[in-house]
Structure formats: C-alpha cells, structure tokens
Amino acid sequence: MRPVLIVEANPVVRITLKALLSLRFPSIEVEEACNGEGALSLFRKTHPFLIFMDIGLPDGNGLELTRAIKEADPGTEVIILTTYDIPEHRREAFSSGASDFFTKGNVKVNQITSWVAFALETKKGLERSAACS
C-alpha cells in the first residue's frame, strides 16, 4: 500500500501528525520529510497517495513542491498545512493543485482524519476500477 507523506519543517508538528495518523490508521505507513529535497526523494521512492505539505520549508517552497508533485502524479492528494492563513498562499495552493488548505492552529483532528479516510476510499475505488478494466 502506498503511504502518507508528511512534509513539515517543524519536528513537533511532524511527530504529532505522524503519531495521530499511526494511531487512527494503523494499517497505513506514514513517511516524513523535513525539507523539499527529502520530500521529493520519498515521493519518487514511495509514491504516496496523500501528502500533508508545509509551505515554509528550509530549502524551498511547499507550494512549488506541490506543483511539481501534481505534475508528476495528478492523482496524489496534497493537503497544505501552514502556520499563516494568507489569502495569496491559499489561492496559490489551490492553483498549484492542492486539494485543501488548513492553518495549523485551527485545523481539527477530525478534518485530518476525514481527509485520510476519503483518500483511502478514493484509492480503493480506483484500484477496484482498474482491476475490472
């Protein structure tokens, strides 16, 4: 099964999100990267079905990384998790191909788990359709 990838510069947020996902979805693998270079490497290696993406990365911009990932695999869901809810960032996130945009301080656990559940169901549905083709 393809994993979830967390791309987050802040280690506390990264570890907390990974623990939440591992607890709520024990059957999925959760990979993590603290920068864009690590994220691209893991993306190419593991082909995650869902990515939680920080905008402010030490070696680049998560919005540009989102655009590159969506060009490589349009089926990968990318959820932006950022500290600042800046209207320009929100617009650019969606124009880059992000599926949703959350502010770290305001996102609720059920919003995160709902996205993972949705992405898992979508992935399963696509796999069933492909098997019947």
N, C-alpha and C positions, 0 to 999 in steps of 0.2 A: 504494500500500500504506500502511496505517495505521502510524504509527511506535511506537516505545517511548518512554516519557517517564520521565525521571529527575527526581524532586523531592527535592533534597538541599541542605541549608544549607551543608554543608562543601564548599568548592570542590575540595579534594584528592580526596575520595571521589567527587564528581560527575564530575570529569575522568577519574579512574581507571576508574570504571564505564563511562563513555562510550567510552573507549579500548578496554576489554575487549570490549564489545558490538560496536563497529565492526570490530574485528579478527576476532572469531569469526563475526559475521553481517554480512558486508559489503553484503548486499542490503537490509538494513533501515535506515531512517532513525532516528536517535536524537536526540530533543529533550531539553532540560534546563531546569529551573527551580530557582531558589534559594529561593523562598518560595511561599506559598499563592496569592497573587494571580496571580503569573506562571504557576503550575501550572494554575489554573482557566482562565486566558486560553488557554493552549496546549491544554488539554483540549478546550475548546469549538471551537477552530480546527482541531485536527488529529485528534481522536477516536482517541487511541492504543489499541492492542489490549492493551498491557501497561504498567503503571506501577510503578516502584520508588519507594516513598514513605518519606521520613524522618518520624519523629514530631515532633521538635523543629524547628519552622520559625520564623523570626524574626517572622512576622506571624500565627501561628496554630498549630493542632494538626493534624498529619498524619492523625490518626485521624478527626477531624471532617471533614477534606477527603476522606478515603476514603469516609466515609458519603455525602457529597454526590455524589461521583463515581459510586458504585454505585447511588444512586437515579436519577441521570440516565442511566446506561448500565450495567445489571446485567451485561452481557457483558464489560466491561473487567476484566481481571485486575489486581489490586493486590497487590504484594508489599511488606510492611513491612520496611525495613532500618533498624535503630535501634542506638544505642550501648548501651542498657541493656536487659537481659532481665528486665523487671519483670513478674511474673505478672499484675497488673492490666492492664498495657498489652497483653500477649499476649491476654488474654480480650477486652478491648475491641476489639482489632484484628480478631479473628475475628467478633465481634458487629457490627462496622462493615462487614463484607463482604470483608475481606482474604482472599486465597487462601493466603497463607503469611506467616511471621514469622521473620526472621533477625536475629541480632545481628551487627553489622558486624565485630567482632573474631573471630567464629567461623565466618562464612559461607565456604564453599569455592567456588572458581571453577566447579567442575562443578555445584554447586547452582544457581548463577545461570544458567549456560548451559543447564542442563536445563529450567529454567522457561521460558526464552525459546523453546527448541525445542518444548516442549509447547504453549505459547501459539500459536506459529506453526502447528503442526499442527492444533490445535483451530480456529483461524481459517480455515485452508484447508478443513478438513472442513465447517465451517458455510457457507463460500462455495459449495462444491460442492453441498451440500444445497439451498441457496437457488436455485442455478441450475437444479436439477432440478424445482423446485416449480412 
